[in-house]
Amino acid sequence: MADEPIDLAAAREQTLEVIRKEYPPLLTSAHVAELMQCTIWEVRDQVHRGELPAVRWGQQFRFFREEVLAVLLNRPAGPGGADG
């Protein structure tokens, strides 16, 4: 039985649909950390380095879901990127 090639574009769109259904339009640092599979501290570091757009909400950050998704989609694949 031959392995069929994976349609990465379709898989990406399905994943985006699920994220848009499961996450609110305005995200907390914990939401973003979960999406990015990292710690809250790493999310905050990325904000301070200007790598991740955020809005100050008192002493906390909030993130627009679509901006976070745009950052994730534009990261290179591989070590340190979207797949690493």
C-alpha positions in Angstrom: 0.0 0.0 0.0 1.6 3.3 -1.2 1.6 6.3 1.1 -0.5 9.1 -0.5 1.1 12.6 -0.4 -0.3 14.9 2.3 -2.0 18.0 1.0 -0.3 20.5 3.4 -2.4 23.5 2.2 -5.6 21.6 3.1 -4.2 20.4 6.4 -3.1 24.0 7.3 -6.6 25.3 6.4 -8.3 22.7 8.5 -6.0 23.5 11.4 -6.8 27.2 11.1 -10.5 26.5 11.1 -10.2 24.5 14.3 -8.2 27.2 16.0 -10.7 29.9 15.0 -13.5 27.8 16.4 -11.8 26.9 19.7 -10.0 30.1 20.6 -11.6 33.5 21.1 -10.6 36.5 19.0 -8.7 38.1 21.9 -6.2 35.7 23.5 -4.3 35.6 26.8 -0.6 34.8 27.1 -1.7 31.3 28.2 -3.7 30.8 25.0 -0.8 31.9 22.9 1.7 29.7 24.7 -0.7 26.7 24.2 -0.9 27.5 20.5 2.8 28.0 20.1 3.6 25.0 22.3 5.9 27.0 24.5 5.9 28.7 28.0 4.2 31.9 28.9 7.6 33.3 29.6 8.7 32.6 26.1 5.6 34.4 24.8 6.4 37.4 26.9 10.0 37.4 25.7 8.8 37.4 22.1 6.6 40.4 22.8 9.5 42.3 24.4 11.7 41.5 21.4 9.0 42.8 19.1 8.5 39.4 17.4 4.9 39.0 18.6 2.3 41.9 18.5 0.4 42.4 21.7 -1.8 44.9 23.5 -1.1 45.9 27.1 -4.1 45.1 29.3 -3.2 46.4 32.7 0.0 44.5 33.6 -0.9 41.7 31.2 -0.8 41.2 27.5 -3.6 40.4 25.2 -3.2 39.2 21.6 -5.5 39.3 18.6 -5.9 35.7 17.4 -5.5 36.6 13.7 -2.2 38.5 14.4 -0.8 35.5 16.3 -1.8 33.2 13.4 -0.1 35.4 10.9 3.1 35.3 12.9 2.9 31.5 13.1 2.2 31.1 9.4 5.1 33.3 8.5 7.7 31.5 10.5 10.1 29.2 8.7 9.7 25.5 9.2 12.4 23.4 10.8 14.5 24.0 14.0 13.3 27.1 15.8 10.5 27.6 13.3 6.9 26.5 13.0 7.9 22.8 13.1 10.8 22.9 15.5 
